[in-house]
Structures are given as structure tokens and as C-alpha cells.
Amino acid sequence: MNKPWLAHYAQGVRANLEYPAVPMHHFLEQSVTQYPDRPVTIFGNGSKLDKKLTFRELNEHVNRLANALTAMGVKKGDRVALYLPNCPQYVIGYYATLKLGAIVAPNNPLYVARELEFQVNDSGAETIICLSRFYPNVQKIRANTKLKNVIVANIKEYFSPILKLLFTLAKEKKEGHHVTLDPGDHWFPDVLASAPATTPKVQVRPEDTAVLLYTGGTTGVPKAAEITHRNIVANTLQCKEWVPGMREGQEVTLTALPLYHSYAMTTCMNFAILMGGAMVLIPNPRELVSVLKAIDLHKPTLFPGVPTMYNAINNRTDLAKYDLKSIKVCISGAAGLPVEVQKKFQDLTGASLVEGYGLSESSPVLVANPVSKDNRIGTIGIPWPDTEVKIMDVDTGVKEMSVGEVGELVARGPQVMKGYWNRPDETAKTLRDGWLYTGDIAKMDPDGYFAIVDRKKDMIIVGGFNVYPRDVEEVLYQHPKVLEAVVAGIPDPKSGERVKAYIVLKPGQTATVDEIMAYCKENLTGYKRPHDIEFRDSLPKTMIGKILRRELVEEEKKKMGR
């Protein structure tokens, strides 16, 4: 296969790597040996009160949790659901699960009870670790799931003593109550205290499944990409290779991306563990002041993010108050990076901000612009080491397109998933002869740089979050007054796109926008909820009855003069 991109690799970046036959947690144990007293997590509110956890301490907590889970009956191959924001308990839960040979099943912490119930049941998880704030949702769904073990963590458990006191006083003043657990459920610190810190004796192989990453895939049907230890080890090592000059034991990664997402899992958490570096955990990246304070104080060198994050920083009027010059490298993903955002952020920080591309199905990174050479703004870059990418015809997927021609982007490499969890039919559609069919439309230039022409069919990207219309439409169709519903993404200057719903009511029914909005609030995560609702007498359709979503989008663009 012709690989023109190899000529554009940065100096020192190898085209082929060696991937040790070890599970991902091997690198945690390796870093504990090499850097036992160096911080691995920094957590708090972006102040001098933030608490640091060393590699030795983290590994001890990981071992205690792993042994406690074993005592609860968790064994190799079992799924452990995580329902947590960015906090030390997430990192502990993730690596404890891996050490048992069990499978991590991350959940978006923004999920409402209905969405959580689907994923818990689909994964077959019998154990969940959740934040106390989200515990009521677990209580709501428990009777409809196979959950046996519920472990509840409090956000302040890994705060410094002073910050913990301030947080407690503020919360009591605001809420005036404490969480009471149901009989048989456990507090996270009690679970750790119940077990020894000895290393679990479980043989975990590279081909064993490590994580179930939920995605709409190329079809919009929620399903889990089955990611093996080999996959995440490979993508983490590729990440290290792509950024030459990284200093082991010294780099600090700003972790504002949510850890439940594949992007942060690899480029933030697993990368920091591999490098013996620290991760600054940001529970709520929307609190931009906390992000800026954390950069100013903790001096991160790496900042993986999404365009909306960089754009928000660019537009702060008080940016001069914060020192952002420690940042050396930023990789932007999850949505297209506007040229003006990229240039302005680089001017403000002096950092190299490059655009990349990946999917949950590929652990996630496949392609990125070189960090120190020939960063081509407007492209997603070139394939990572040991990764092959080509463009195939959209209709059949069997004809390779020529340079400059548009088609579906397909890829293969050691980071590509085993398949979809319990979905052989969907796996067969997406993995063909070892190639991952991404569903994204792209083209390649003569130098091997790729550019996305169109996102996955019908997918909406709201502030970096993927919204699959079918998810929202299925909820709308459950409303007793709705006859037909379709949602589409319309341009939004703040979030990139926003969700708009077009609804036809059943004959004789009346409804208000507020009524539908309230219903969506009860049944959908915030970023999935329609921002606009339009009632119509009918919807545009094809001859066979398929709703023409694209026609609605074009109508909106015409209204906006685009």
C-alpha cells in the first residue's frame, strides 16, 4: 500500500512500533516502580488547596479496590460500570477493574436514569461505582437491572482537608441534607479500607477485553465498541510516539475532557500513566475559570481538548490574568477545528495546536497532524504509526478512490476494536476484511493528508458531544401526543451545532413548546435536548416514506442566509 504520509512524519517519529504483550495496568505498575513519589493526580478547584496523589498511593488504592471487588464476587470478564466525573475515584475504579481482568463500562455522568439503565443492562454490569450526586439515578433503575454491588463515592474524598471542610460547609448550607445509602450499598472509602493492598493475582492477556465504549457507531444505534488491552496499549504508545521530546516522569496533562470518553481515556489518563506524568483532573470543564486557574497554577504541558474549549479560552476578556505559556502541545478532536480558533489559540499560548481524528471504535486516535512539522490547518492530518487509511467509494465500499476523490474513510491498525459487544450483525457492517469503515466522508491529498468532507450521516455535534438523531427521536416518539418527529443539527455560533426537533402532532392533539421541552428534560441528557422545537402539519419525505432530514437542514441554512 502506498503511504505518502510517511514523508511528512516529524523527526524522531517512527512508522512502526513494538507493542509489548502486556495489559494496560502493567504501565501503572511500571510507573510506580520508577516514580513512586511523583504525583499522578491533582484534584481540587484550581487552587493551592488542590490535593496530589502519588503513583504509590494510587496503586495502593487500586489494589485495595480490586481486592474488595473480588470479595464482592467480581471476577475476570465481569463488567464494572463507572458513573463518575473526572476525579481520582474514576482512575482508581478504571485500573482496579483492569487488574481483575474485568471490563470497564464507562457511563456519561450527565446521563439521566433512562439512559443509564440502557447501558447498564446492555453491558450486563452487576457492579457500579457512582458519585453520591448521581446515586438517586442508580436507585431509580436498580430494580430493572442485574446490579448487585453499588459503591458510592463522594467528590470530596480526595480533597485536601481544608478544601474538604470548605466544600462540606458550602454544600450543607446549600442543600441541607446528606446522602443515605440503601441497605447493602457501600461507601467508597469503606470498601477500600476493607481489603489489603496486595497485588491481585489474575492473568490478563492482551487480547482480553478491557473497556466497553458506547457509541452510536456509523448507524446511530447505541452499542459498545469492545476495546482490548492490546488496543489501548497500542493507541497509548502511538500517542507517546506522535509527540517527540516528551519527558518521562515530568509531563503534566490538563484533563478537562471527560474520562468516560475514549479521547480522554487515551490522551489524558492512559498517557499520563504510561509516561509517569501527572493529570490535572477537572470535574466540570464548563467552569472555565477553574480550568484557567489550574493551568496558571499547575503548569500543564499537554492540553487535549475540543474546539469549543479552545474557542472559549480565546474569547475570555480576562485572559491576561493567567499564565498559559506552560502548554506545549494540544491535540483537538471530536469536531472540526475552525482555522481562526486554531491560529488565535496558538498566538495566545505559544502552544502547537493540531487537529486529529478518531472514533471510539479505534481507541480512539487514527490520524493527526504532526506536532512539530507541517501542521496543515484545515486537515485532520496523517495516519499514526502502524495505521493505514484509505478512501473507498460510498456506495459499495469496495472500490478505492483516487487522490483528491471523495469517499468513505476506512482504516486498520492495532488500535481498532475487536467488534461491537454482542452485536455480530453491526460488527460485520463496520469491520470488513480487517478494515474499519468509519462512516465519515473524506478525501486524501497527494501528500497523504486527509480532510473530512462531511461528518457521519445525520450525526449532530453539540459542543464536542456526539448526538445521534435516533436517540432523541425515539424519546419524542414515546410522547403520547407525537405522531411524527425528526431532529437535525442546525448551525450555532456557540456550540457549533444545536439540536432542533420538528414535530407533527396526532390528529386532535395540541401541545406547547414548553410541554415538549419539559418532557425532554426528564428523558434526555442536556446536550441531547432540542434547543428549538417546530410544530408542523407534515414533514418532507421520499416516495417510500423516509423523512428528508437534509432538506430541513437546508431550509434552516437558507433562513440564516448560508
N, C-alpha and C positions, 0 to 999 in steps of 0.2 A: 504494500500500500504506500502510495506517495505521501510523504509527510513534510510539506513545505514549511510548516511552522517550526520545525527543529532549528532552522537557521536563525530564528528570532528568539531563541531561549537566552535568558540573561546569563552572563558569565558565571560559571560555577554551578549552574543548574544542569543536572544530568537527565538524559532522556529515559534512562532505565534504572530502576532502583532494586535493591534487595529487600524483601519483606520477610522478617523473621516469623517463624511458625509459632507465634505466641498469642495469648489472648490480650485484650486491651489493658486489663488491670496489671499485666506484667510491668508496664511502664510506670504505674504508680509505685509499685514495689522497688523498681529500679531508682526512681527519683528519691524515695525515702532513704535508700542506701547512700545516694550521692549527696543529697541536700536535706538531711533530716530536720534542720532547724531553720530552714528558709520558709518564708510564708508562701502558702498556696492559695488561700482565700483571704480576701479583705472585704469586710462586710460592715455596713452601718448606714450612715446618712450622708456620706461625703464630707466628714469632718474628722478632726483629730481624735474623736472618740471611737472611730471605726476599729473593729477588732480583727486581728490577724490570726489565722490558724496555720500552724506549720505542717509540713509534709508528715512528720512523725505523728502529730496529733490527728491529722485527717485519717491516716492509715489505721490508727488505733480505733477511731470511731467507726470506720468502715468495717474492720474486723469484728468489733462488738455487735454491730447491727447484723452482719452476715451470720454470726453465730446465733443471735437471737431469732432471726428469721428461720434458721434451721430448726431451732427448738419449737417454733410455731408450726413446723411441718412443711416449710417451703423447701423444695428440692430442685435438682437440675431440670431445666426445661419449663418450670412453672413461670407464670407471668406475674410480675410485681408492678402495679400501676403507681405512677408518681403524679401527684396533683398538687404541684408546688410552684411558686415563683422562683426567681433566681435567689438562692440562699444556700448556706453550707449544707443544710439537710438534703437539698436536691443532689449535690455532688456525692454526699455520703450514701444516699439511697441508691444512686446510679451504680457506684462502684461496689457497694455491698452486694447488689443483685448480680453483677457480673462475676464476682468472686465465687458465687454459689453455682455458677453455670445456669442461673435462672435468666429470664428475659425481661428487660426493662420495657414497660409500656407507658411512655410519657403521655400526659394529657395537658391540653392547653388550660392554664389556670383561670382563664376567662370563661370557660365553659359553664353553661347553666346545667341543671340536673339532667335534662333530657339528653343533651349531647354527651355528658359524662357517662350516662347509663349505656348508651350505644357502644362506646369504646370499651368500657369495662366488660360488657357481655361479648363483644366481638373478639376481644383478646383472650377471654376466658380467665381473667385475673381473679384470684381468690384473696389477694393481699393488696392493700392500697396504703400509701403513705401520703397524707394530705396536710395542708395548713389548717390551723384551727378556724380561720376565717371561712374556709370552704367546707368545713365539716358538716354544716347543715345540708349541703347538697348530697353528701355521701349518705347521710341519714335518710334523705328522701328516696334514694334509689336502692338502698341496700336490700330490701325485700324482693326486688326484681332482679337481683344479681346472685352470683355464687360467692360473694365476698364473705370470707371467714375471719380475716385479720385486718383490723383497721388501726393504723398507727397515726397519731395526730401530733403535729409539730407546731410550736409557737414561734412566730417570726423573731421574737426577742431572745430565744435560747442562745444564740451565738452573738448577741450584742455584748459590748463591754459593760461592766457593772453600772457605770454612771448613765450610759445611754439606755440601758435596760430599765433603770429607775425612772428616767425621764419619760420613756415610752409608756411604761405602766401607768404613771400618773396621768399622762395625757389621754390614754385610752379609757381609763376609769372615769375621767371627767366627761369624756365624750359619750361613752357607751353605758357606763354604769353597771356592767354585768360581766361575769366570767363564763367561759365555756364549760359545760358539764358533760362528761363523756357517758355514753351508754354503757351498761354493764358488759364487760368483756373487751372493750376497746382500750387502747393503751396510749399513754403519753410517750413521745419520742425519747426524752431523757431517761425515763424509767426502763424503756426497752434496752437502751444502751447499757444501763447500769446492771441489767440482769444477766449479761453474758460476758465471757472472757475476751481478751484482746488477741487471742491466738489466731494465727493464720488458718483459714478454712482449708481442709484437705480435699479439694474437689478438682478433678481433672477436667479442664476446659480446653477444647480443641479450637483451632482457628475456624473450622467450618461450622462450629456451633452458632446458633442464632443468638445475637446479643441484644438487639433492640427491635421493637416494632414501631416504625414511624408512620403515623397515619397521614394520609394524603388523599386528595381526590384523583391523583394519577392523571392519566390522559383522558379519562372518560367522565370525571366528576363524581363517580360513585365512591363514597368513603371506604377506604381499605388500607391495610397496613403493609408497608414495604418491609420485608423481612431482611434485616441487615445483620450480617455475620460479624464475628470478631475480625476475620480476615479483611472484610470490607472497611471497618472503621480504623483498623491499624493501617491499612494501605492509604486511606484518604488523609489520615493524620500525618503520616510520613511524607506524603506528597505535599501537604501544606508546609511542612518544615523545609522541604527541598525548594519550594517555589519562592521562599523569602530568604535569599542568601544573606549571610552575615549575622544571622540570629545567634545570640549568645546564650548558651545553656545555663540555666540557673539564674538568669538576670532579667529576662524579658517580663514585662507586665502587660496583661491583656485586659482592656476595658470590656467587661462582659455585660453590655446593656441589651443585647439580643436575648430573647427568651431561650433558656436552656432546653425546653421541651422540643424546640425546633432543631432539625438536623444541622442547620447552618451554625448555630451557636455551639451545638454539641461537639462538632469537629473543630471549628476555627477558634473557639474560645476555650471550652473545658478540656477536651482531649488534647488539644495542642499544648495548653499550659502544663498538663500532667506530663506529657512526653518531654517537654523542654525543661522541666524542673522550675517553671516560672510561676508567677502569681496571677490570679484572676481577680479583678475588682468587680464584685457582684452587685449589679444594680437591679433591685426588685421591680422598680417601675420607671422605665426609660422615658415615660411621658413627663416625669418631673425633671425637666431639663436642667434646672438649677443644681439638683443633686448630681447630675451627670457632669456638669461643668466643674463643680466643686471637687468631684472625685478625680477628674483629670488634673486640675490645678494642684491637688494635694498629693496624689499617689503616683503621678508622672507615668501613666501607661505609655508603652511604646507601640502597641498594636491596638487598632480600633476597628474590628469588623462591624459593619453596620448596613443600614438600608438607606436609600436616597432621602427619605423623609427626615431621618436623623441628622444627616449632614446639612440638609436644607434648613432645618430648624436652628442649628447652630449658626449657620451663615447669617440668619436673619435676626439674631439677638442684637439688641442695641447696646447691651452692657458687656459685650464680649471682651473689651479691654481689661476688665476686672480679673480675667482668668488667664493663666499661663497654659497655652495649649501646645507649646513647642516641643514637648517630650514625645509627641506622637510621630512615629517614623513611617508606618505603613498602615493603610486602610484598604480593605477589600469590600467593595459594595456588591450586594446581591439582592435577590428576591424581587426586584423590579428594575426597569430601565433607569440608568443614571443620567439625568439631564446634563448636557455639556456645561451649562452655566453653573450648575451646582458643583460639579467636579472642579472646575477651574477656580471658583471662588474659595472653596474649602482648602484647596492646595495653597492658594495665595495667603490665606489667613493663618494656616498652621505650619506650612513648610513641609507637610507630610506628602507622601506619594499615595494618592487615592486612585485605585484601579477598579475597573468593573470586572466581575466574574459571573459565572453561570453554573447552575447545578439543579438537582432535584433531590427530593427525599430518597428516591429510588437509587441514587448514586452516592449516598452517604455524606454530603451532597455534591461536592465540587467536581466538575468535569473540565471546565475551561476558565481561564482568567488571563487578563493582560499581564505581561511581565512587570514586575515591581520596579526594576532598575534599568529597563531598556525598552524603548519603542512601545510605550503605552499609547495605544491608538484609541483616542476618545471617540465614542460612538459605536465601538465594537465590544463584544464580550471577551475578546482575546483569543488565545490559542490553547490547545489541549494540554493538560497536565502530563507529567511523566507517565509512561506506560498506558496512556489513554489515546484511543483512536476515535476520531469523529468524522462523519461524512454526511452528505446531504442526499436524501433519497426522494423519489417522486412521491407526491402526496397521495395520489390515487391508489397505487398498488404497493408502494414501499419496496419494490424490488429493483427499480432502475436507479443507478447512481447518477446524480445530476452533475453537470459540468461546473467549472469555476464560474462564479457570478450568477448561477441559476438558483432560483428559489425552490425549496423543498423542505421535507421534514428532517430535522436534526436527529441523527441516531449516533449512539456511542457505545463503546465497550472498553472495559478496563477492570482492574482488580477491585475497584470501589463499587461496582454495580451489584445491586441486590441479588439475593437468592431467588426472590419471586415475591408475590403477594401472599400474605398469610391466609391460608385456607381458601384461596381464590385461583385455582388452576386455570379457569377459563380466562380471567383477566391477565394472568401471568403469560399465557400463550399469546395474547394480543400484543403485549408490551415487550416481551423478550422473544426475539426471533433469531435463531442461529447464533445466540450469544450477544446479539446487539440489542441495546435498549432504545426503543422507539419513544422519543420524548413527547411527541405531540406538538412540539414547538416548530414554527416555520422560520427558517433561517437561510442564510447564504454564506459562502466562503469566498474570500478574495484570493488572488494569486499567491499571496504570502502565507495563507493558511489561517488568517484571522476570520473569525465568524461574527456575524451580526444577526440579531433576532429581528425578523420582519414582522411577526405577529406572535402574540402570546398564545398559550394553549386555547384552543377554541372555546370561546364563551367565558373563560375564566376572568374574574374581576380581581384586581389587586388594589386593596384599600390600605394605604399606609404601610405597604410591605407585606400585608397579610393576604393570603390567597382565599378568595371567596368563590365557591362553586355554586352557580345559579340553582342547580338541582337541590342543594341543601336548603336554600331559602324557599324555593318554590314548593317543596314538599310540606314545609310548615304552613305556608299560606293556603295550600290546598286542604289542609286539615281544618281550616276555619269554616264553620257551618254556613256562612253567607257567601263564600267564594266559589264561583263557578270555574273560572279560568284565571291563571296567574302566570306571569313570566317576569323575570328580573334581568336587568342588564347593567353593565357598568357605564357610567357617563363621566366625562372629564370633570375633574375637581382640582382647583389650583392648590389646595392644601394637602390632600391625601393622594393625589394622582388620579384616583377614580373614586366614585361613590356608588352605592347600590340604589337603583331605582326599581320600584315594583309597578307593574301595570296589571290592573285587576278588573275582571269582569264579574259582576255580582250575579247571583242566582236570580231568576225572574221574581219580581215582587219584593226583593230584599233591598234594604238601604243600609249604608254604613258610612262612617266618617273616617277621615284620615287618622284622627286621634285614636279611634277604636282599633284600627289595624295596627297602628304604632304600638299601642299598649300590649296587644296580643304578641307582637314580635319581640317586645322587650322581655316577655315572660318565657319565650321559647328559643331565643337566639342570642348568641354572644354579641356584644356591642358592635364590633366591626362588620358583622354579617347583616345587621338590621338595615332595612331600607331607610335611606335618608330622605327619599322622595317617594310619594305614592300617587299614582294617577289612576282614576277610575275611568274605564272605557266601556263603550257599548259592545265592542268587538276587538279582536286582535288580528294583525296581519298574519296570514297563513299561506302555506303552499297548497297545491292542489290535493295533496294527500293528507293535509291537515296539520302539518308541522308548523309551529309558530315561528315566524321570521324575526328572531331576536335582533339580528343585524340591522334590519330595516328600522327598528325602533331606535337603535343607537344612531343610525344616520339621521333620523328625524331630530334627535337631540343636538347633534353636531350642527345641523342647519340652523336650529334655533339660536345656537351660540355663535353663529357666523363662522363656523370652522369648515 
